[in-house]
Amino acid sequence: MEAEIHSNYTYMNRNFSNISLNEDSTAFSDCNSDRSGEFPTTSLQSKRLILACATEKSDDLIQQLVSDLESDSIEDRKQAAMELRLLAKNKPENRVKIAKSGAIKPLISLISCSDPELQEHGVTAILNLSLCDENKELLASSGAIRPLVRALKTGTPTGKENAACALLRLSQLEENKSVIGRSGAIPLLVDLLETGNFRGKKDASTALYSLCSLKENKIRAVEAGIMKPLVELMADFESNMVDKSAFVVSVLVSLPEARAALVEEGGVPVLVEIVEVGSQRQKEIAVVILLQLCDGSVVYRNMVAREGAIPPLVALSQAGTKRAKQKVSVIPYVLGSNTNKLVLPCKAYEIS
């Protein structure tokens, strides 16, 4: 996943819109596939599954398993969903085969089941199918989004994490972002970000980062109280969530409401600390957030200066990476008179 955070400044008619932060996918969990559950080793069914995964002869098994999803026996449905889940996990080519075999709608129906194990298998099978770009539109048009959102609320911990990952995958189609937001996913993802385990927090932050590229979802996230857990995670250098939470903040702070919430939750001293002691990547994104926070607000500029931002910004301008220095170079305009002690390789700026 790549983040592009732009600040449109000009200096002497020179455009600085290329001041951006390009970020690779290491900032977020990959949500690449089902990370729970392995092959059982005792049953006849598992032996046929291992054989199907090891050979090209999975078509007949897939058709049988899709038929078993409609069985009156809950155990048969569990076994069929589990095997389809693992077939889709372990052989990418099976993802298209399973979707074309008619499995999607019966798998979606399992997500609404009251049995937690059956629901988890259904969610995770949908996740694994969503890894194939060819399946995303079909999953959305078949009605997968609302059941996945319900799983975020009622599922097992693993089910919630995998539902977040599946929604992330579906949100990679731009038209799905609004549908997912209107379906109530944002407050539930914020709750997972705040209360989930480490994997849950990673998966929630990744999904929120994608969904909040849309303004209406940014508003929903701020109204759901997202800034509190984000600031807490940015402040906790032991959480391994500083980068991820900061990137989510960076896509939110274009909203005035988000900037106000960031300040209210104590985000300014946290960002200054990141500029002081964070990694190079963390310092860069903290500077981007501070730029957006201060732009157009004398109150926020003074607050940032009072929190001691100027000395670490000076240090970053002198010893940071080329990209970090480029970002810091616009600070004199943004902080205005507060930068009378800040010596940087540029004199004056006007905003474009």
One Martini backbone bead per residue (centre of mass of N, CA, C, O) as a GRO file, in nm:
protein
  352
    1MET     BB    1   0.098   0.034   0.020
    2GLU     BB    2   0.035   0.378  -0.077
    3ALA     BB    3   0.131   0.696   0.032
    4GLU     BB    4  -0.009   1.031  -0.037
    5ILE     BB    5   0.124   1.335   0.093
    6HIS     BB    6   0.019   1.663   0.035
    7SER     BB    7   0.188   1.995  -0.011
    8ASN     BB    8   0.076   2.312  -0.139
    9TYR     BB    9   0.357   2.484  -0.216
   10THR     BB   10   0.522   2.805  -0.271
   11TYR     BB   11   0.838   2.938  -0.422
   12MET     BB   12   0.887   3.159  -0.640
   13ASN     BB   13   0.676   2.995  -0.831
   14ARG     BB   14   0.731   2.725  -0.687
   15ASN     BB   15   0.627   2.401  -0.676
   16PHE     BB   16   0.548   2.176  -0.374
   17SER     BB   17   0.365   1.911  -0.447
   18ASN     BB   18   0.613   1.692  -0.404
   19ILE     BB   19   0.551   1.694  -0.102
   20SER     BB   20   0.586   1.362  -0.012
   21LEU     BB   21   0.470   1.035   0.110
   22ASN     BB   22   0.618   0.740   0.036
   23GLU     BB   23   0.468   0.419   0.104
   24ASP     BB   24   0.502   0.116   0.198
   25SER     BB   25   0.357  -0.187   0.312
   26THR     BB   26   0.515  -0.195   0.595
   27ALA     BB   27   0.310  -0.008   0.757
   28PHE     BB   28   0.131  -0.266   0.709
   29SER     BB   29  -0.068  -0.505   0.704
   30ASP     BB   30  -0.137  -0.729   0.448
   31CYS     BB   31  -0.384  -0.919   0.439
   32ASN     BB   32  -0.324  -1.184   0.255
   33SER     BB   33  -0.446  -1.407   0.465
   34ASP     BB   34  -0.515  -1.670   0.625
   35ARG     BB   35  -0.387  -1.694   0.981
   36SER     BB   36  -0.592  -1.933   1.051
   37GLY     BB   37  -0.546  -2.237   1.039
   38GLU     BB   38  -0.500  -2.572   0.967
   39PHE     BB   39  -0.447  -2.880   0.893
   40PRO     BB   40  -0.588  -3.145   0.951
   41THR     BB   41  -0.471  -3.503   1.032
   42THR     BB   42  -0.722  -3.737   1.060
   43SER     BB   43  -0.902  -3.712   0.820
   44LEU     BB   44  -1.028  -3.792   0.517
   45GLN     BB   45  -1.084  -3.503   0.425
   46SER     BB   46  -0.791  -3.396   0.466
   47LYS     BB   47  -0.657  -3.585   0.261
   48ARG     BB   48  -0.807  -3.475   0.011
   49LEU     BB   49  -0.709  -3.186   0.046
   50ILE     BB   50  -0.407  -3.233   0.020
   51LEU     BB   51  -0.425  -3.359  -0.261
   52ALA     BB   52  -0.555  -3.112  -0.402
   53CYS     BB   53  -0.316  -2.914  -0.332
   54ALA     BB   54  -0.090  -3.108  -0.480
   55THR     BB   55  -0.280  -3.084  -0.724
   56GLU     BB   56  -0.498  -3.033  -1.014
   57LYS     BB   57  -0.752  -3.201  -0.868
   58SER     BB   58  -1.006  -2.978  -0.755
   59ASP     BB   59  -1.282  -2.959  -0.901
   60ASP     BB   60  -1.453  -3.187  -0.776
   61LEU     BB   61  -1.422  -3.098  -0.484
   62ILE     BB   62  -1.550  -2.821  -0.509
   63GLN     BB   63  -1.830  -2.912  -0.597
   64GLN     BB   64  -1.886  -3.078  -0.341
   65LEU     BB   65  -1.850  -2.848  -0.133
   66VAL     BB   66  -2.071  -2.663  -0.239
   67SER     BB   67  -2.295  -2.866  -0.187
   68ASP     BB   68  -2.236  -2.891   0.130
   69LEU     BB   69  -2.328  -2.596   0.205
   70GLU     BB   70  -2.648  -2.710   0.179
   71SER     BB   71  -2.661  -2.870   0.417
   72ASP     BB   72  -2.829  -2.983   0.709
   73SER     BB   73  -2.548  -3.020   0.821
   74ILE     BB   74  -2.334  -2.843   1.016
   75GLU     BB   75  -2.078  -3.021   0.984
   76ASP     BB   76  -2.070  -3.021   0.677
   77ARG     BB   77  -2.045  -2.713   0.646
   78LYS     BB   78  -1.788  -2.677   0.804
   79GLN     BB   79  -1.609  -2.859   0.632
   80ALA     BB   80  -1.654  -2.715   0.363
   81ALA     BB   81  -1.559  -2.431   0.449
   82MET     BB   82  -1.277  -2.512   0.543
   83GLU     BB   83  -1.178  -2.631   0.271
   84LEU     BB   84  -1.223  -2.380   0.098
   85ARG     BB   85  -1.046  -2.194   0.260
   86LEU     BB   86  -0.779  -2.364   0.212
   87LEU     BB   87  -0.781  -2.373  -0.093
   88ALA     BB   88  -0.765  -2.057  -0.120
   89LYS     BB   89  -0.504  -2.020   0.042
   90ASN     BB   90  -0.295  -2.241  -0.115
   91LYS     BB   91  -0.445  -2.173  -0.410
   92PRO     BB   92  -0.495  -1.922  -0.620
   93GLU     BB   93  -0.654  -2.070  -0.854
   94ASN     BB   94  -0.901  -2.150  -0.665
   95ARG     BB   95  -1.048  -1.876  -0.639
   96VAL     BB   96  -1.186  -1.885  -0.916
   97LYS     BB   97  -1.315  -2.163  -0.904
   98ILE     BB   98  -1.495  -2.114  -0.656
   99ALA     BB   99  -1.653  -1.872  -0.765
  100LYS     BB  100  -1.757  -2.027  -1.033
  101SER     BB  101  -1.913  -2.262  -0.855
  102GLY     BB  102  -2.111  -2.099  -0.639
  103ALA     BB  103  -1.994  -2.018  -0.335
  104ILE     BB  104  -2.052  -1.727  -0.240
  105LYS     BB  105  -2.344  -1.720  -0.127
  106PRO     BB  106  -2.320  -1.953   0.084
  107LEU     BB  107  -2.086  -1.816   0.238
  108ILE     BB  108  -2.235  -1.558   0.316
  109SER     BB  109  -2.458  -1.703   0.483
  110LEU     BB  110  -2.260  -1.800   0.713
  111ILE     BB  111  -2.205  -1.519   0.849
  112SER     BB  112  -2.515  -1.530   0.983
  113CYS     BB  113  -2.450  -1.736   1.177
  114SER     BB  114  -2.456  -1.850   1.513
  115ASP     BB  115  -2.211  -2.012   1.459
  116PRO     BB  116  -1.888  -1.924   1.512
  117GLU     BB  117  -1.729  -2.126   1.332
  118LEU     BB  118  -1.893  -2.091   1.074
  119GLN     BB  119  -1.854  -1.790   1.046
  120GLU     BB  120  -1.543  -1.794   1.029
  121HIS     BB  121  -1.522  -1.963   0.775
  122GLY     BB  122  -1.681  -1.769   0.594
  123VAL     BB  123  -1.507  -1.517   0.626
  124THR     BB  124  -1.232  -1.652   0.540
  125ALA     BB  125  -1.316  -1.741   0.261
  126ILE     BB  126  -1.377  -1.457   0.158
  127LEU     BB  127  -1.100  -1.344   0.198
  128ASN     BB  128  -0.948  -1.544   0.008
  129LEU     BB  129  -1.114  -1.460  -0.245
  130SER     BB  130  -1.037  -1.143  -0.231
  131LEU     BB  131  -0.735  -1.175  -0.338
  132CYS     BB  132  -0.889  -1.172  -0.602
  133ASP     BB  133  -0.964  -0.937  -0.826
  134GLU     BB  134  -1.191  -1.091  -0.985
  135ASN     BB  135  -1.383  -1.118  -0.709
  136LYS     BB  136  -1.468  -0.840  -0.588
  137GLU     BB  137  -1.722  -0.761  -0.748
  138LEU     BB  138  -1.882  -1.021  -0.688
  139LEU     BB  139  -1.889  -0.997  -0.381
  140ALA     BB  140  -2.036  -0.726  -0.367
  141SER     BB  141  -2.287  -0.802  -0.555
  142SER     BB  142  -2.359  -1.055  -0.349
  143GLY     BB  143  -2.348  -0.925  -0.040
  144ALA     BB  144  -2.080  -0.912   0.160
  145ILE     BB  145  -2.062  -0.650   0.331
  146ARG     BB  146  -2.275  -0.664   0.561
  147PRO     BB  147  -2.187  -0.934   0.689
  148LEU     BB  148  -1.898  -0.836   0.755
  149VAL     BB  149  -1.989  -0.614   0.947
  150ARG     BB  150  -2.130  -0.801   1.148
  151ALA     BB  151  -1.870  -0.962   1.217
  152LEU     BB  152  -1.734  -0.719   1.363
  153LYS     BB  153  -1.950  -0.749   1.604
  154THR     BB  154  -2.001  -1.095   1.641
  155GLY     BB  155  -1.739  -1.220   1.621
  156THR     BB  156  -1.464  -1.350   1.649
  157PRO     BB  157  -1.157  -1.240   1.671
  158THR     BB  158  -1.078  -1.368   1.398
  159GLY     BB  159  -1.330  -1.278   1.242
  160LYS     BB  160  -1.281  -0.974   1.269
  161GLU     BB  161  -1.006  -0.963   1.132
  162ASN     BB  162  -1.101  -1.093   0.858
  163ALA     BB  163  -1.318  -0.882   0.799
  164ALA     BB  164  -1.127  -0.643   0.777
  165CYS     BB  165  -0.963  -0.760   0.540
  166ALA     BB  166  -1.198  -0.795   0.341
  167LEU     BB  167  -1.278  -0.494   0.337
  168LEU     BB  168  -1.017  -0.395   0.230
  169ARG     BB  169  -1.026  -0.542  -0.041
  170LEU     BB  170  -1.299  -0.414  -0.134
  171SER     BB  171  -1.191  -0.109  -0.106
  172GLN     BB  172  -1.012  -0.123  -0.375
  173LEU     BB  173  -1.286  -0.045  -0.470
  174GLU     BB  174  -1.405   0.264  -0.481
  175GLU     BB  175  -1.722   0.204  -0.476
  176ASN     BB  176  -1.707   0.053  -0.183
  177LYS     BB  177  -1.644   0.267   0.035
  178SER     BB  178  -1.926   0.387   0.078
  179VAL     BB  179  -2.076   0.125   0.144
  180ILE     BB  180  -1.911   0.051   0.393
  181GLY     BB  181  -1.970   0.308   0.553
  182ARG     BB  182  -2.292   0.285   0.543
  183SER     BB  183  -2.277  -0.010   0.698
  184GLY     BB  184  -2.095   0.050   0.977
  185ALA     BB  185  -1.772  -0.002   0.990
  186ILE     BB  186  -1.613   0.227   1.131
  187PRO     BB  187  -1.681   0.195   1.439
  188LEU     BB  188  -1.582  -0.104   1.446
  189LEU     BB  189  -1.288  -0.046   1.366
  190VAL     BB  190  -1.229   0.143   1.601
  191ASP     BB  191  -1.279  -0.071   1.818
  192LEU     BB  192  -1.055  -0.264   1.719
  193LEU     BB  193  -0.825  -0.059   1.754
  194GLU     BB  194  -0.874  -0.033   2.072
  195THR     BB  195  -0.939  -0.365   2.163
  196GLY     BB  196  -0.752  -0.523   2.016
  197ASN     BB  197  -0.516  -0.691   1.917
  198PHE     BB  198  -0.249  -0.659   1.732
  199ARG     BB  199  -0.378  -0.765   1.474
  200GLY     BB  200  -0.638  -0.600   1.495
  201LYS     BB  201  -0.505  -0.322   1.480
  202LYS     BB  202  -0.372  -0.358   1.206
  203ASP     BB  203  -0.626  -0.425   1.040
  204ALA     BB  204  -0.786  -0.168   1.112
  205SER     BB  205  -0.580   0.044   1.010
  206THR     BB  206  -0.576  -0.050   0.717
  207ALA     BB  207  -0.877  -0.013   0.654
  208LEU     BB  208  -0.897   0.287   0.739
  209TYR     BB  209  -0.694   0.402   0.543
  210SER     BB  210  -0.857   0.329   0.292
  211LEU     BB  211  -1.145   0.448   0.362
  212CYS     BB  212  -1.025   0.754   0.439
  213SER     BB  213  -1.009   0.870   0.142
  214LEU     BB  214  -1.300   0.933   0.219
  215LYS     BB  215  -1.467   1.187   0.352
  216GLU     BB  216  -1.715   1.044   0.485
  217ASN     BB  217  -1.524   0.850   0.650
  218LYS     BB  218  -1.375   1.057   0.812
  219ILE     BB  219  -1.618   1.160   0.965
  220ARG     BB  220  -1.697   0.891   1.093
  221ALA     BB  221  -1.430   0.848   1.248
  222VAL     BB  222  -1.437   1.101   1.423
  223GLU     BB  223  -1.720   1.043   1.548
  224ALA     BB  224  -1.602   0.757   1.669
  225GLY     BB  225  -1.311   0.832   1.811
  226ILE     BB  226  -1.020   0.781   1.668
  227MET     BB  227  -0.802   0.969   1.807
  228LYS     BB  228  -0.749   0.831   2.070
  229PRO     BB  229  -0.611   0.563   1.973
  230LEU     BB  230  -0.402   0.697   1.788
  231VAL     BB  231  -0.248   0.858   2.002
  232GLU     BB  232  -0.179   0.620   2.184
  233LEU     BB  233  -0.014   0.465   1.965
  234MET     BB  234   0.193   0.690   1.902
  235ALA     BB  235   0.298   0.699   2.212
  236ASP     BB  236   0.369   0.382   2.171
  237PHE     BB  237   0.679   0.244   2.103
  238GLU     BB  238   0.595  -0.069   2.182
  239SER     BB  239   0.349  -0.130   1.969
  240ASN     BB  240   0.412  -0.113   1.655
  241MET     BB  241   0.201   0.163   1.574
  242VAL     BB  242   0.309   0.438   1.486
  243ASP     BB  243   0.297   0.437   1.178
  244LYS     BB  244   0.005   0.348   1.132
  245SER     BB  245  -0.139   0.572   1.296
  246ALA     BB  246  -0.009   0.815   1.149
  247PHE     BB  247  -0.126   0.755   0.868
  248VAL     BB  248  -0.419   0.791   0.949
  249VAL     BB  249  -0.394   1.081   1.044
  250SER     BB  250  -0.295   1.201   0.767
  251VAL     BB  251  -0.586   1.149   0.626
  252LEU     BB  252  -0.764   1.325   0.839
  253VAL     BB  253  -0.635   1.636   0.876
  254SER     BB  254  -0.807   1.782   0.650
  255LEU     BB  255  -1.000   1.803   0.880
  256PRO     BB  256  -1.107   2.012   1.119
  257GLU     BB  257  -1.219   1.798   1.318
  258ALA     BB  258  -0.953   1.637   1.333
  259ARG     BB  259  -0.769   1.856   1.442
  260ALA     BB  260  -0.928   1.906   1.702
  261ALA     BB  261  -0.908   1.612   1.809
  262LEU     BB  262  -0.601   1.592   1.818
  263VAL     BB  263  -0.563   1.816   2.027
  264GLU     BB  264  -0.758   1.712   2.249
  265GLU     BB  265  -0.583   1.425   2.269
  266GLY     BB  266  -0.266   1.515   2.265
  267GLY     BB  267  -0.099   1.518   1.977
  268VAL     BB  268   0.129   1.727   1.976
  269PRO     BB  269   0.342   1.610   2.180
  270VAL     BB  270   0.362   1.341   2.028
  271LEU     BB  271   0.475   1.453   1.758
  272VAL     BB  272   0.725   1.587   1.878
  273GLU     BB  273   0.847   1.325   1.986
  274ILE     BB  274   0.880   1.190   1.712
  275VAL     BB  275   1.078   1.400   1.600
  276GLU     BB  276   1.291   1.339   1.820
  277VAL     BB  277   1.278   0.980   1.847
  278GLY     BB  278   1.215   0.869   1.589
  279SER     BB  279   1.212   0.752   1.307
  280GLN     BB  280   1.245   0.862   0.997
  281ARG     BB  281   0.959   0.795   0.909
  282GLN     BB  282   0.815   0.914   1.157
  283LYS     BB  283   0.918   1.203   1.123
  284GLU     BB  284   0.795   1.262   0.847
  285ILE     BB  285   0.493   1.220   0.921
  286ALA     BB  286   0.487   1.425   1.154
  287VAL     BB  287   0.547   1.672   0.979
  288VAL     BB  288   0.303   1.651   0.794
  289ILE     BB  289   0.095   1.686   1.021
  290LEU     BB  290   0.193   1.959   1.128
  291LEU     BB  291   0.146   2.115   0.869
  292GLN     BB  292  -0.163   2.068   0.856
  293LEU     BB  293  -0.229   2.184   1.136
  294CYS     BB  294  -0.098   2.484   1.093
  295ASP     BB  295  -0.253   2.547   0.850
  296GLY     BB  296  -0.433   2.846   0.916
  297SER     BB  297  -0.329   2.836   1.239
  298VAL     BB  298  -0.223   3.019   1.499
  299VAL     BB  299  -0.288   2.845   1.741
  300TYR     BB  300  -0.133   2.588   1.644
  301ARG     BB  301   0.139   2.715   1.602
  302ASN     BB  302   0.184   2.800   1.898
  303MET     BB  303   0.155   2.519   2.017
  304VAL     BB  304   0.390   2.384   1.873
  305ALA     BB  305   0.607   2.576   1.980
  306ARG     BB  306   0.551   2.527   2.291
  307GLU     BB  307   0.623   2.207   2.259
  308GLY     BB  308   0.920   2.209   2.111
  309ALA     BB  309   0.962   2.182   1.785
  310ILE     BB  310   1.212   2.343   1.681
  311PRO     BB  311   1.469   2.180   1.757
  312PRO     BB  312   1.397   1.910   1.601
  313LEU     BB  313   1.370   2.053   1.326
  314VAL     BB  314   1.656   2.147   1.302
  315ALA     BB  315   1.784   1.866   1.319
  316LEU     BB  316   1.635   1.754   1.067
  317SER     BB  317   1.749   1.968   0.862
  318GLN     BB  318   2.058   1.859   0.914
  319ALA     BB  319   2.013   1.509   0.955
  320GLY     BB  320   1.824   1.421   0.759
  321THR     BB  321   1.671   1.329   0.507
  322LYS     BB  322   1.593   1.449   0.208
  323ARG     BB  323   1.287   1.425   0.257
  324ALA     BB  324   1.278   1.562   0.533
  325LYS     BB  325   1.401   1.834   0.447
  326GLN     BB  326   1.175   1.905   0.249
  327LYS     BB  327   0.952   1.923   0.461
  328VAL     BB  328   1.087   2.129   0.661
  329SER     BB  329   1.116   2.375   0.452
  330VAL     BB  330   0.802   2.480   0.515
  331ILE     BB  331   0.795   2.582   0.815
  332PRO     BB  332   0.840   2.892   0.812
  333TYR     BB  333   0.560   2.955   0.708
  334VAL     BB  334   0.375   2.799   0.906
  335LEU     BB  335   0.510   2.935   1.181
  336GLY     BB  336   0.644   3.191   1.126
  337SER     BB  337   0.744   3.380   1.396
  338ASN     BB  338   0.836   3.108   1.549
  339THR     BB  339   1.111   3.090   1.340
  340ASN     BB  340   1.348   3.292   1.436
  341LYS     BB  341   1.538   3.022   1.524
  342LEU     BB  342   1.500   2.893   1.235
  343VAL     BB  343   1.742   2.736   1.030
  344LEU     BB  344   1.690   2.735   0.680
  345PRO     BB  345   1.707   2.673   0.317
  346CYS     BB  346   1.477   2.909   0.352
  347LYS     BB  347   1.280   3.210   0.364
  348ALA     BB  348   0.997   3.217   0.185
  349TYR     BB  349   0.635   3.177   0.179
  350GLU     BB  350   0.358   3.079  -0.023
  351ILE     BB  351   0.043   2.991  -0.065
  352SER     BB  352  -0.151   2.808  -0.315
   0.00000   0.00000   0.00000
